[in-house]
Each structure stands twice: as structure tokens, then as C-alpha cells.
Amino acid sequence: MTSILKYAVLALSVTLTATLQAETNPKQPHAQKLSKAQIECLVRNAYFESRGQGVKGMQAVTWVVLNRTKHPSYPSTPCAVIYSPKQFSWVSNKPVQVREKDAYTQAERVVEGVLSGKLKDNTNSSTHFHSTRIKPVWANRLSYTTTIGSHCFYKLKK
């Protein structure tokens, strides 16, 4: 029975996938398969972290998550990155509800654009960001890359 369940989950995962066209090296394109659940995590994160930042802000927040999935110091899936402790401000023990349907629809379109390759990484390979209103201590250990909307973006130092 457990092998039937495993097969069903695997079949569902394979059926509900999207291809992410991301570049880990400019000369070597990298494709990553994402399940519907992983895509939903990206959409929710884009909505809750950057719904007031427009397309470019949602695009940037989505790329931060995807850039982390490609780095060995972080989990390899968007949901695992997003739900890691103390990584994103909206993730908490209390239920979070979508209240702005238009912004959520925009987040869906942005994530789709990122995953289809239409919206490129506008963060210069960033793995971190914070609000411009604060300056967290961890920011000093990273390399600043850009500011988009009210978020400052950083990547790990080489």
C-alpha cells in the first residue's frame, strides 16, 4: 500500500510540474522542475512579501527564493526555503489569508513569468533582502546588489 501511495504522489508531482529556466552560470542554462505546490509557495511568498511593490518587487522576491534553492547552504525547494525558520516575515504560526485578490492574481502572473523565463533575475543573483526601513546585522556580512521598491537586496560574499 505504501508503494502505491508513493507512486501516486510521484505521478502527481510529475504531472503537475513547470519548468524553471534559471541561469546558474550565464553559459549553462539550468532547468528545475517544480510541482504545483512549490509554485503555490512562490506565489504566496511573492504576495505576502511584496504585494505593494509591483511586478518588479514580486519578481525580485521570487528570484531570491529561487537563488537560494540553487545554493548549497539552503534547502533545494521553494517551500523549504520559504518555511525555514525566521526567513520571511509573513511566515508564522497563525493562519495568513489572502485579502487582495488582484494583488494575488498579479503574484501568480509574476511567478509564471519568472518560471517561463520571461522575467529574468533582476536582483543580480541575490539570496537576501530586507525593507529599506531597517538595517539588519546580517546585511553587513553580505554584498549589496540593488534596491527595488522598498527592499534592499544582497548576495553572499565570494
QUIVENZI-V506048 format. One line per field, one symbol per residue. ss: DSSP state (@ for helix, = for strand, . for the rest). psi: psi as a letter, one per 30 degrees, with the letter a starting at -180 (. if undefined). A space follows every 50 residues. Layout:
ss->???
psi->???
//
This chain:
ss->.@@@@@@@@@@@@@@.=========..========@@@@@@@@@@@@@@@ ...@@@@@@@@@@@@@@@@........@@@@@.................. @@@@@@@@@@@@@@@@...........====.....@@@@@=======.. ======..
psi->eeeeeeeeeeeeeeeillkkjljfkffjkkkkkkleeeeeeeeeeeeefg fggaeeeeeeeeeeeeeeffkffllgkeeeeegkkhekffjafkkkkkfj eeeeeeeeeeeeeefffejljgghhkflllkfflilefefflkkelkjbh kkkllkk.
//
